Amino acid sequence: MDSHLIPTPSKQFAGMKHAENYLKYRPEWPQELVLRSVAFLMEKKSKPFKLALDVGCGSGQSSRPLAPHFKSVLGIDVSQAQIEVAQTAVNPKNVEYIVGRAENIPLPRNSVDFISSGESFHWFDNEAFFREIDRVLTPGGCVAVYLYGRIMPWVEGDDAKNVKMKEVVNEFHDVTIGRYFSNKTKNLANPENLHIPYAEYKRENIVSFKESTVDLYLNYVRTLSGYQNYVEQNTNGEDILNTLRDRLLAVLEAPSAAMKIYQRSPVCMLLGRKPDIGTR
Ligand SMILES: C[S@@+](CC[C@H](N)C(=O)[O-])C[C@H]1O[C@@H](n2cnc3c(N)ncnc32)[C@H](O)[C@@H]1O
């Protein structure tokens, strides 16, 4: 497929329906990740923390989990639709959202204790984003980038089924919709190529599990940019998710997609700290 048929990020995330599906089906980031990030921040800074900024916040999946740890949380996203949906979601009182670009953050110098970016870093112009991170972070402030790898359906205590489901999902990703992902999303397959250019920098990998059903898992797949692009360009065909559902149910030997399963997410977290005054 010609690369010009793959929308740019601003078009990819522009639709209201897409944003609403995001709110319903994209997982919120687990507290475990946020606690690890806050522990990293607390190695050099003490509470109370004033402001956390979540860049590429979508409909708030990566913003709301920050609420217990900061006086206020601001989510910014280039997509007006994502911001509108985030604002109508159920949010903690200290979380707000505005439209804004990662490469031109609408905040003053040295004003933010912590910056997060959940599954959005690969869409940004990374050099411009780093310049902005360094401008708006307070000395000793931290940035945490969260990226999940391929989320898989998973059942407890049956490795054979998990291996088979992985094969089915990998084939769906790589063969059925593989050509419809932008190259930026393909970078997620090799997160080791992504890094944060601070001297104090580390990478952590964890695996998180979330209760789900086959149906909910398929609805998560519905939010993938590769699937969205496929549907846009193949309007007459049958919904390819029906085939994916049937294949997963066959592996699970399950009569219905209401079957309870887990979503297994491998998460890569990049943590970096802006040098303190005196060390710059
Ligand atoms: C995959 S979604 C992630 C949403 C959410 N953070 C999450 O954890 O699920 C990526 C988001 O990045 C936003 N985005 C892409 N490029 C951007 C940019 N240059 N500046 C700000 N947001 C951007 C998109 O509009 C989209 O909402």
The ligand as an ORCA input file, in Angstrom:
! r2SCAN-3c Opt
* xyz 0 1
  C      -2.570      5.895     20.766
  S      -3.222      7.406     21.392
  C      -2.780      7.299     23.107
  C      -3.820      7.872     24.023
  C      -3.566      7.707     25.512
  N      -2.427      8.469     25.966
  C      -3.376      6.258     25.930
  O      -2.501      6.027     26.752
  O      -4.108      5.370     25.485
  C      -2.059      8.586     20.759
  C      -2.511     10.013     20.967
  O      -1.429     10.884     20.610
  C      -1.999     12.048     20.026
  N      -0.965     12.748     19.257
  C      -0.371     12.355     18.092
  N       0.551     13.252     17.706
  C       0.554     14.244     18.639
  C       1.301     15.444     18.822
  N       2.243     15.785     17.953
  N       1.056     16.197     19.917
  C       0.102     15.841     20.815
  N      -0.642     14.718     20.698
  C      -0.427     13.921     19.636
  C      -3.149     11.509     19.189
  O      -4.087     12.486     18.853
  C      -3.700     10.407     20.094
  O      -4.751     10.860     20.900
*
